[in-house]
Amino acid sequence: MITITAGPFTALDPTTAYAVWRLRQDVFVVEQECPYPDLDGRDDEPGTRHVLLRDDDTVLGYARVLDEVRDDRPVWRIGRVLLDRAVRGKGLADPLMQTALQVCRGRDVVLDAQSPLAPWYATFGFEASGPEFLEDGIPHTPMRLSR
C-alpha cells in the first residue's frame, strides 16, 4: 500500500534513514553521475522535514524540506526530490510534491529545479526566479512559489 508521510529527522528509524540515503545516492550520485556531498549536515536540522513515499516498508520516493532564510526572509526550500526508477511515470511524483508543499505553510517556497522539470514544478505555481545555472553539469532553474 502506497503511503506518503512527512516528519522530522527524529521520526526516521535507522532502517528508513538508511533507505533514504541509499535511494538518494542511487539516483543523484550513481544514476545522474553527480559525485557530491549528499550528507550535507542538513538532514538533522530541527526545521528539516523528510517526505517519504513508501510501498509498505520500501522507500520509493523522497523530498526534503529545509527551513531557510533568503533575502532576510524565512522561506521553505524543497530539494532532493526523487522517485525510484521503478516507479517513475506512474503518477506518484504529484502526490509526493503536494505533500511536501503541505509542509511548507505560511511562507514562500524556493527550489532549484533540474531545468527539464521546471514545467512540471510550474504546475504547482512555481515561477523561474533567476537565470539557469549548472550544478554538477546539470542545468538547473531557480524557482519560487510566492505565498
Steps between C-alpha positions, in 0.01 A plus 500: 500500500639841397528757780657844519614642832698801614693544820820612669827310503418359843202317347728303266592160640848375401369268228297778338784753524734252331243435225462875438874561476548197278221612264642853484842356421359261238318780317722805534852359538482177297221546242560870434877463546528793740753430773408757762474505881140381539542473877533877538413539868148627431298180542494524879438875534197567723296665222570236234214273394539174310219406261490126436303314237487131590349179385464321833856525641678573170600864442414583138504880506634785706518876539674713761359826633746742660429800721712785355542875483531662158531878451443545875164318482417148616421261215458128455741324262395177333777279370619144449172426318519153347323180411650155471550419131253208529204729581563798274217580263236346729349824632680500835704820460198730529378370839859500629537868406153586633596352837828694502304820432260423786801512732589846366241716673495877521806592297641507151651175375819485294673221312761442234328292232690289255408713199313231303269467804428874534170470308386228741583719803309783330183287523522554878532879457880534498652766276859543385673742735844531345722393214570138422825365647703181490527282808707185462472544123117501506305816404288628789243779523441682829126517570272659756143446611379829649250485782 
